[in-house]
Amino acid sequence: TITKMKSNLFFLGAALLLLVSCSSELDMPRNEALVEGKTPLSVNVLANPSTKALVNGTALPGGSKIGVKLVKSADGSAYDNKTYNNIFYSTTDGNSWTVDPANQILLSATEGKAYAYYPYSSAVSDFKAISISSAANPTDQIDYMYGNVATGLKNSNPTANFTMKHAMAIVNFEIAKGSYTGTGSITSVKMKGNTASNTGTMNAEAGTVTATNKGYEFESTNSLTLGNSSTGKFI
């Protein structure tokens, strides 16, 4: 009858509504940050200005990215059986750092330790062998840096404080005019040494750099005119 048909349609509609509701709930992506006992890792980053390099302040420039690796403190294995390797954190102002929520590092009560390097590269897979090199043009040079090991990280202590140290240094030459009475025009300076190199590898875990082209002859083609000055710096 019509009454019975309406009843069936009503229950059918209710069943569809229930199925749609259940389906929508099941399809909702789960936010791992909300897993009980897990806290996302945050970072604070400072630069060490004690050496002469391109980054000469205590903060990295806006737009910077660092790569971060987290392992289990006890034995250096995967943290909570999950690999957190080369996760990038970025900053717009050099002070606050953020991470893509889909790739955030989640801390439990298990103690971990973290490593960091700058600038971030998606090509890095081994934090012990990050390729570095010097550029012929100083304006193209990358200021490679590695951070101290951040230890004691867990859900109750979720902030890694990194102080970044320079893997390379700027070389300045000071030119003395002495008794020379000319204009003192310098067009190039060359440097060669047994330990000088234009390529190498940076170990962001141990905080060391290994030269791979020792004995390299460096040449700077910047120009310098002393004029009436007795000395001048050539970079």
C-alpha positions as CSV (number, residue, x, y, z in Angstrom):
1,T,0.0,0.0,0.0
2,I,1.0,3.6,-0.2
3,T,1.5,3.8,3.6
4,K,3.7,0.8,3.6
5,M,5.7,2.2,0.6
6,K,6.3,5.4,2.4
7,S,7.5,3.5,5.5
8,N,9.9,1.5,3.3
9,L,11.2,4.6,1.6
10,F,11.7,6.2,5.0
11,F,13.7,3.3,6.4
12,L,15.6,3.1,3.1
13,G,16.5,6.8,3.3
14,A,17.6,6.4,6.9
15,A,19.8,3.4,5.9
16,L,21.4,5.5,3.2
17,L,22.0,8.4,5.5
18,L,23.6,6.0,8.0
19,L,25.8,4.5,5.4
20,V,26.9,7.9,4.0
21,S,27.7,9.1,7.5
22,C,29.7,6.0,8.3
23,S,31.5,6.2,5.0
24,S,32.4,9.9,5.5
25,E,33.8,9.2,8.9
26,L,35.9,6.3,7.7
27,D,37.3,8.3,4.8
28,M,38.5,11.2,7.1
29,P,42.3,11.4,7.2
30,R,43.7,10.7,10.6
31,N,45.9,13.4,12.0
32,E,48.9,11.7,13.7
33,A,49.6,14.7,15.8
34,L,46.4,13.8,17.7
35,V,47.5,10.3,18.6
36,E,47.6,10.0,22.3
37,G,51.0,10.5,23.8
38,K,52.6,11.9,20.7
39,T,53.9,15.5,20.4
40,P,55.3,17.1,17.2
41,L,59.0,18.1,17.3
42,S,59.6,21.8,17.1
43,V,63.0,23.5,16.5
44,N,64.9,26.6,17.5
45,V,67.8,27.6,15.2
46,L,70.7,30.0,15.9
47,A,73.7,30.6,13.7
48,N,77.2,30.8,15.3
49,P,78.8,34.0,14.1
50,S,82.3,33.3,15.5
51,T,83.8,32.3,12.1
52,K,83.9,34.5,9.0
53,A,81.3,33.2,6.6
54,L,78.3,34.4,4.5
55,V,75.8,34.1,7.3
56,N,77.4,36.4,9.9
57,G,74.5,37.0,12.3
58,T,72.9,34.9,14.9
59,A,69.9,34.0,12.8
60,L,69.6,32.4,9.4
61,P,68.0,34.5,6.7
62,G,64.3,34.5,6.0
63,G,63.3,31.8,3.5
64,S,65.9,29.3,4.8
65,K,65.3,25.6,5.2
66,I,67.2,23.1,7.3
67,G,67.1,19.3,7.1
68,V,66.5,17.3,10.3
69,K,67.0,13.7,11.3
70,L,65.7,12.0,14.4
71,V,66.9,8.6,15.8
72,K,66.5,6.7,19.0
73,S,69.0,7.9,21.6
74,A,69.8,4.4,22.9
75,D,71.2,2.9,19.8
76,G,70.7,5.3,16.9
77,S,68.1,3.1,15.3
78,A,64.8,4.3,13.8
79,Y,62.7,6.2,16.3
80,D,59.6,4.2,17.2
81,N,60.3,2.0,14.2
82,K,59.7,5.0,11.9
83,T,62.4,6.6,9.8
84,Y,62.6,10.4,10.2
85,N,65.4,11.4,7.8
86,N,65.9,14.7,6.0
87,I,62.7,16.3,7.2
88,F,62.8,20.0,6.3
89,Y,61.8,22.9,8.6
90,S,61.5,26.3,7.1
91,T,61.4,29.9,8.3
92,T,60.1,33.2,6.8
93,D,61.7,35.5,9.3
94,G,64.7,33.6,10.6
95,N,63.2,33.2,14.0
96,S,60.1,30.8,14.0
97,W,60.3,27.5,12.2
98,T,57.5,25.3,10.8
99,V,57.2,21.9,9.2
100,D,54.7,20.4,6.8
101,P,52.0,18.7,9.0
102,A,52.1,15.7,6.7
103,N,55.8,15.2,7.4
104,Q,56.1,16.3,11.0
105,I,58.3,14.3,13.5
106,L,56.2,12.8,16.3
107,L,57.7,12.2,19.7
108,S,56.6,9.6,22.2
109,A,58.0,8.9,25.7
110,T,61.0,7.2,23.9
111,E,64.1,9.4,24.1
112,G,65.5,10.6,20.8
113,K,68.3,12.7,19.4
114,A,68.3,15.0,16.4
115,Y,70.8,16.3,13.8
116,A,70.5,19.2,11.5
117,Y,72.2,20.8,8.5
118,Y,71.8,23.9,6.3
119,P,70.7,24.5,3.6
120,Y,68.2,21.8,3.0
121,S,68.5,19.6,-0.1
122,S,66.1,16.9,-1.1
123,A,69.1,15.0,-2.6
124,V,70.5,14.3,0.9
125,S,70.0,10.8,2.2
126,D,73.1,10.3,4.3
127,F,73.7,12.9,7.0
128,K,77.3,11.6,7.3
129,A,78.3,12.5,3.8
130,I,76.7,15.7,2.6
131,S,78.5,17.0,-0.5
132,I,79.8,20.6,-0.2
133,S,81.8,22.7,-2.6
134,S,83.1,26.2,-3.1
135,A,81.9,28.4,-6.0
136,A,84.2,30.3,-8.4
137,N,82.1,33.4,-7.9
138,P,81.8,34.4,-4.2
139,T,78.2,35.7,-4.8
140,D,77.2,32.1,-5.8
141,Q,78.7,30.5,-2.7
142,I,76.5,28.4,-0.4
143,D,77.2,28.7,3.4
144,Y,77.0,25.1,4.4
145,M,76.3,24.6,8.1
146,Y,75.8,21.7,10.6
147,G,74.1,21.8,14.0
148,N,75.0,20.4,17.4
149,V,73.3,17.2,18.4
150,A,70.0,17.9,20.1
151,T,69.5,15.2,22.8
152,G,66.9,14.2,25.4
153,L,64.0,14.7,23.0
154,K,60.6,13.2,23.8
155,N,56.9,14.1,24.2
156,S,57.6,16.0,27.4
157,N,60.6,17.8,25.9
158,P,59.7,18.4,22.3
159,T,62.0,21.3,21.3
160,A,65.3,20.7,19.5
161,N,67.7,23.7,20.0
162,F,70.2,23.8,17.2
163,T,73.2,26.1,17.0
164,M,74.5,26.0,13.4
165,K,78.3,26.0,12.8
166,H,79.9,26.9,9.5
167,A,81.6,24.1,7.5
168,M,83.5,26.6,5.4
169,A,85.1,30.0,5.9
170,I,85.7,33.1,3.9
171,V,89.4,33.8,3.2
172,N,90.4,37.5,3.4
173,F,93.8,38.7,2.0
174,E,95.2,41.9,3.4
175,I,97.3,43.7,0.9
176,A,100.0,46.2,2.2
177,K,101.2,48.9,-0.2
178,G,104.4,49.6,1.7
179,S,106.7,51.9,0.0
180,Y,105.2,51.4,-3.4
181,T,104.2,54.8,-4.9
182,G,101.9,53.5,-7.7
183,T,98.1,53.1,-7.5
184,G,98.4,49.6,-6.1
185,S,95.9,47.9,-8.4
186,I,95.3,44.2,-7.7
187,T,93.4,42.1,-10.2
188,S,93.7,38.6,-8.7
189,V,95.0,36.6,-5.8
190,K,95.9,32.9,-5.7
191,M,96.2,30.6,-2.8
192,K,97.3,27.0,-2.6
193,G,97.8,24.7,0.3
194,N,98.1,21.1,1.3
195,T,94.7,21.2,3.1
196,A,93.0,23.6,0.8
197,S,90.1,22.1,-1.2
198,N,87.2,23.2,-3.3
199,T,85.1,20.1,-2.6
200,G,84.4,17.9,0.4
201,T,81.8,16.1,2.5
202,M,80.1,17.4,5.6
203,N,79.2,14.9,8.4
204,A,76.2,16.6,10.1
205,E,76.1,13.9,12.8
206,A,79.7,14.2,13.9
207,G,80.2,17.8,13.0
208,T,83.2,17.3,10.8
209,V,84.3,18.2,7.3
210,T,86.5,16.1,5.0
211,A,88.3,17.6,2.0
212,T,88.2,15.6,-1.2
213,N,90.4,17.7,-3.4
214,K,93.4,18.7,-1.3
215,G,96.0,20.9,-2.9
216,Y,93.5,22.8,-4.9
217,E,94.7,26.3,-6.1
218,F,92.1,28.9,-5.2
219,E,92.0,32.1,-7.3
220,S,90.0,35.2,-6.6
221,T,89.5,37.6,-9.4
222,N,88.0,40.4,-7.5
223,S,89.7,43.7,-8.1
224,L,91.3,46.1,-5.5
225,T,92.9,49.5,-5.9
226,L,94.7,50.8,-2.9
227,G,95.2,54.4,-4.2
228,N,96.3,56.5,-1.2
229,S,95.5,53.8,1.3
230,S,98.4,51.8,2.8
231,T,96.5,48.5,3.1
232,G,93.4,47.0,1.7
233,K,91.4,43.7,2.1
234,F,90.9,41.4,-0.9
235,I,88.2,38.6,-0.5
